[in-house]
Amino acid sequence: MRRKRSAGAIIGIAVGAGALIAVTIGAATAAAAVYFARKVVTPPDKREEDVRITRVDLAAEEITLIGSDETRMRGRYGLWFDHDTGHARLGDVIEDGEREVRRSIESVDFGRLDRSTRGRINGWYHLGPWELDAPYENVVIETDRGPAPAWLIRAADVSARWVIQVHGRGAKRPECLRAVPPSREAGWNSLLISYRNDGEAPESEDRRYGLGGTEWADVVAATRFAVEHGAEEIVLMGWSMGGSITLQAVLRSAEVRASLVGVMLDSPAIDWTDILRFQGQLYRMPPELGDLVAGVLGGPLGSGLTGIAAPIDVEELDPIARADEFDVPMLLMHSVDDGFVPIDGSRRFAAARPDLIDFEEFEGARHTKLWNHDPERWTGLVKGWLDRRSETVAQLGDEAQIAG
């Protein structure tokens, strides 16, 4: 049986095995760097319930929460409670007080919300494709790790155009369901995939995230599945770490590029060093912690300290450094107040390829919650961009026929 190490054990390992690092930066900082390095590559087995519930009035369909950046977000969201055994859907803010926020309750799907005191908000407003009023199929994609489940939701009319959806770190396929209606309306099939270590697909041997450096192979398998089932034009869409996975698949696989006509990114993880620095600051750690965490992940001691099978060089995962290698149009959407993945990496990526990247900044949304915050704008951007891709590809096909 696999045994999990406690935070104390991890710190003990860091002080021992990381002694060389500790000589120059101090044992406490070295321990913190190892702790965060291990945390970023370890799939979470439970999620923090960081929302405090003070009152629930089911008759009035209202809930009162302690005020925070998350609870004050405008729009509609999912609320998990009782350690993910209960789920409700919250509507917009009714009253935003100095200490508390009152929101509407749109539904309680399961569990006893009226007895709960804590929960967590996320952007998965839909729990499954059965809620989208469109036929769907449960399919299996053969990866090098084994069979991985996926959802296939076809366009209303027969189409050879496919959008492959890649969810983010700590998430699952329902995260991507928000993109299905505009994709379907634009005439594109949607394939929502799982990938190694996400809790649905087969695990890797080390059971650790590769931050895009290993998971990209599962996107290759999904592309192969789509082509075998009639796809001729493929758009990849990545959310958060799924953005990193998507971009690595484009850079590393000729098989992916062969059918690729575009990429869409929602709140993508572009610059991992920048993300690690930002995350360290959230925990009031020294600014240099992010660079130290990157050093642990990519260093010779990284495997023993974090459990990863091979070092992760975050600089090799930087798409900005290889921006000239991309040759398909992209839609990139990010919020200035993301709160988890800073927008700076997306801005630099867009600036590196303004000829290819349509960059849309949101304000007031949080990480991967752009649809929730402004569904009309977000949906319009996705559908409009896919419509333009369809028109452009069709025009190129006509020109090729004439030239032939």
GIPE-V516220 format. One record per backbone hydrogen bond with DSSP energy under -1.0 kcal/mol. CO is the residue of the C=O (numbers start at 1). NH is the residue of the N-H. E is the energy in kcal/mol with one decimal. If there is no record, write none. Layout:
CO/NH/E ; CO/NH/E
This chain:
6/10/-2.2 ; 7/11/-2.3 ; 8/12/-2.0 ; 9/13/-2.2 ; 10/14/-2.5 ; 11/15/-2.3 ; 12/16/-1.7 ; 13/17/-2.9 ; 14/18/-1.7 ; 16/19/-1.1 ; 18/22/-2.4 ; 19/23/-1.5 ; 21/24/-1.1 ; 21/25/-2.0 ; 22/26/-1.9 ; 26/30/-2.2 ; 27/31/-2.6 ; 28/32/-2.2 ; 29/33/-2.5 ; 30/34/-2.2 ; 31/35/-2.5 ; 32/36/-2.6 ; 33/37/-2.3 ; 34/38/-2.7 ; 35/39/-2.0 ; 36/40/-2.3 ; 37/41/-1.1 ; 41/209/-3.0 ; 48/50/-1.3 ; 51/119/-2.1 ; 52/66/-2.3 ; 55/64/-3.0 ; 57/62/-2.2 ; 61/105/-2.5 ; 62/57/-2.9 ; 63/103/-2.8 ; 64/54/-2.4 ; 64/55/-1.4 ; 65/101/-3.1 ; 68/72/-1.7 ; 70/73/-1.4 ; 77/90/-2.8 ; 78/122/-2.1 ; 79/88/-2.4 ; 80/120/-2.5 ; 81/86/-2.2 ; 82/85/-1.3 ; 86/81/-2.2 ; 87/109/-1.8 ; 87/110/-1.6 ; 88/79/-2.9 ; 89/106/-3.0 ; 89/107/-1.4 ; 90/77/-2.0 ; 92/104/-1.8 ; 95/102/-3.3 ; 99/67/-3.3 ; 100/97/-2.5 ; 101/65/-3.0 ; 102/94/-3.4 ; 102/95/-1.9 ; 103/63/-2.5 ; 104/91/-2.6 ; 107/89/-2.9 ; 110/87/-2.5 ; 112/115/-1.4 ; 113/116/-1.6 ; 117/53/-2.8 ; 119/51/-2.7 ; 120/80/-2.6 ; 122/78/-2.3 ; 123/125/-2.1 ; 128/131/-1.7 ; 129/132/-1.9 ; 137/152/-2.5 ; 139/150/-2.2 ; 141/148/-2.8 ; 143/146/-1.1 ; 146/143/-1.9 ; 148/141/-3.0 ; 150/139/-2.6 ; 151/192/-2.8 ; 152/137/-2.3 ; 153/190/-2.8 ; 160/232/-3.1 ; 160/233/-2.0 ; 161/189/-3.0 ; 162/235/-2.6 ; 163/191/-2.9 ; 164/237/-2.9 ; 165/193/-1.9 ; 166/239/-2.3 ; 168/171/-1.7 ; 172/175/-2.0 ; 173/176/-2.1 ; 174/177/-1.4 ; 176/179/-1.8 ; 177/180/-1.4 ; 179/183/-1.6 ; 180/184/-3.1 ; 181/185/-2.5 ; 182/186/-1.5 ; 183/188/-2.7 ; 184/187/-1.3 ; 189/163/-3.0 ; 190/153/-2.9 ; 191/165/-2.9 ; 192/151/-2.2 ; 195/198/-1.6 ; 210/213/-2.2 ; 214/217/-1.4 ; 215/218/-1.8 ; 216/220/-1.6 ; 217/221/-1.7 ; 218/222/-1.8 ; 219/223/-2.4 ; 220/224/-2.4 ; 221/225/-2.3 ; 222/226/-2.5 ; 223/227/-2.5 ; 224/228/-2.4 ; 225/229/-1.1 ; 226/231/-2.7 ; 227/230/-1.6 ; 233/162/-2.7 ; 234/261/-3.1 ; 235/164/-2.8 ; 236/264/-2.9 ; 237/166/-2.8 ; 238/266/-2.5 ; 239/242/-3.0 ; 240/243/-1.8 ; 240/269/-2.2 ; 241/245/-2.4 ; 242/246/-2.4 ; 243/247/-2.4 ; 244/248/-2.1 ; 245/249/-2.1 ; 246/250/-1.9 ; 247/251/-2.3 ; 248/252/-2.3 ; 249/253/-1.6 ; 253/257/-1.8 ; 254/258/-1.5 ; 259/234/-2.6 ; 262/236/-1.8 ; 263/331/-2.3 ; 264/238/-2.3 ; 265/333/-2.6 ; 266/240/-2.4 ; 271/275/-2.2 ; 272/276/-2.7 ; 273/277/-2.2 ; 274/278/-2.4 ; 275/279/-2.8 ; 276/280/-2.1 ; 277/281/-1.9 ; 278/282/-1.5 ; 280/285/-2.4 ; 281/284/-1.7 ; 286/289/-2.1 ; 288/292/-1.9 ; 289/293/-2.9 ; 290/294/-2.2 ; 291/295/-2.0 ; 292/296/-2.3 ; 293/297/-2.5 ; 294/298/-1.9 ; 295/299/-1.2 ; 297/312/-2.6 ; 299/302/-1.4 ; 301/305/-2.0 ; 302/306/-2.4 ; 303/307/-2.2 ; 312/314/-1.0 ; 313/316/-1.1 ; 315/318/-1.3 ; 320/323/-1.5 ; 322/325/-2.2 ; 323/326/-1.4 ; 329/263/-1.7 ; 330/358/-3.1 ; 331/265/-2.9 ; 332/360/-3.1 ; 333/267/-3.1 ; 334/362/-2.6 ; 335/338/-1.1 ; 338/367/-1.6 ; 343/347/-2.2 ; 344/348/-2.4 ; 345/349/-2.3 ; 346/350/-2.7 ; 347/351/-2.3 ; 348/352/-1.6 ; 349/353/-1.2 ; 353/356/-1.5 ; 353/357/-2.5 ; 356/330/-2.6 ; 358/332/-2.9 ; 360/334/-1.9 ; 362/336/-2.7 ; 366/369/-2.1 ; 369/373/-2.0 ; 370/374/-2.5 ; 374/378/-2.5 ; 375/379/-2.6 ; 376/380/-2.0 ; 377/381/-2.3 ; 378/382/-2.2 ; 379/383/-2.6 ; 380/384/-2.6 ; 381/385/-2.3 ; 382/386/-2.3 ; 383/387/-2.7 ; 384/388/-2.1 ; 385/389/-1.9 ; 386/390/-2.4 ; 387/391/-2.3 ; 388/392/-2.7 ; 389/393/-2.7 ; 390/394/-2.3 ; 391/395/-2.4 ; 392/396/-2.5 ; 393/397/-2.2 ; 394/398/-2.2 ; 395/399/-2.4 ; 396/400/-2.1 ; 397/401/-2.0 ; 398/402/-2.3 ; 399/403/-2.4 ; 400/404/-2.0
